[in-house]
Amino acid sequence: MSKRKNAGENSRKEGREAWTPTMDDMLVDAFLYQHNMGNRVNGTFTTFAYDNIMKELNSKLNKNLSKEHIKNRWKSLKANFAKCYDFFKNGLSGFAWDRNTNMWSAEPEVWEKLVEAHPQAKEWMTKSVPNYDKMVILYGRDRATGEHAETAKEMKKRQSSMTEEVFDDTIEGIDRLVAEKEVTIDPFENMVEENAEFLEQEVHSRTHVSPHSGNCSKTKKAKKWKEDKEVIVIADAIDSVAEAIRDGNVAIREGNEVLKDAYQCLPVKEDEVYSLLEKIRIAPQSITQAYIYLLKHPDMLRGVLGCPPKKQKAVVMEMVFGPSSSDH
């Protein structure tokens, strides 16, 4: 039994891959490139995208990573990003994202108030999330859309089960809901003001009218309460949609800036570009022109690195000298 157990543990260890921060950076860049190339359907990366990512990383890192290695690591990076993004996505006052440290920053007293209200926030005082901006491009809108859909369902369930008695009993919980941003105080105050006259009439009817009139009043009361709940649900749904659109627009703007910065950077060092051209046997009289071209066009260089080694020379020649070019 012990031999079988040890064999199983050794097998699992052999299947693991130690990921370094540099490898994580390359992995995120590879997914971002496949996203930009359109190899993603309904938020899910295609098999073709995973094949390209696997080939690119194995080529650059000189490793033998499998799709499972890549999928498992990507799942871990996504989970870490989602945990942080879901906490800060609605914009907490006094907080700003620091790209140098890859952490949320704020004054000590601001952190103190947040941790007092939400103890789980303490984790993000010292924990960084590398490539946060790029992950926002890839999954920010998905997180916003999913969260708002879930909140709408919860809101509908809560509203449909609410009664006058429950409403009266939960007034003490209003402060907690406001603090957690589950409700805003203004709509509630408006609703109370609008129903003040109705409630006064209801009290009067219970003490001064006949039983028959009382039943009629109760019917009207139930109808008005139902209408009030429907108005609240519609208004909150509109607010949720508007907030989702705002989050999406912010993610798009930030994404464009990050993409611009990312694609102005070379995926490999300059000397590696020259070595690649020598390796694929670009003619000496052509290598200088090809080298300068690839340095000026990092996106084209990524395309060369992503194709099979046997095709790299043909791709470079066509990029630099045109489709009918021959080796100079």
Secondary structure, 3 states (H helix, E strand, C coil): CHHHHHHHHHHHHHHCCCCCHHHHHHHHHHHHHHHHCCCEECCEECHHHHHHHHHHHHHHHCCCCCHHHHHHHHHHHHHHHHHHHHHHCCCCCCCEEECCCCEEECCHHHHHHHHHHCHHHHHHHCCCCCCHHHHHHHHHHHHHHHHHHHHHHHHHHHHHCCCHHHHHHCHHHHHHHHHCCCCCHHHHHHHHHHHHHHHHHHHHHHHHCCHHHHHHHHHHHHHHHHHHHHHHHHHHHHHHHHHHHHHHHHHHHHHHHHHHHHCCCCCCCHHHHHHHHHHCCCCHHHHHHHHHHHHHCHHHHHHHHHCCHHHHHHHHHHHHHCCCCCCC
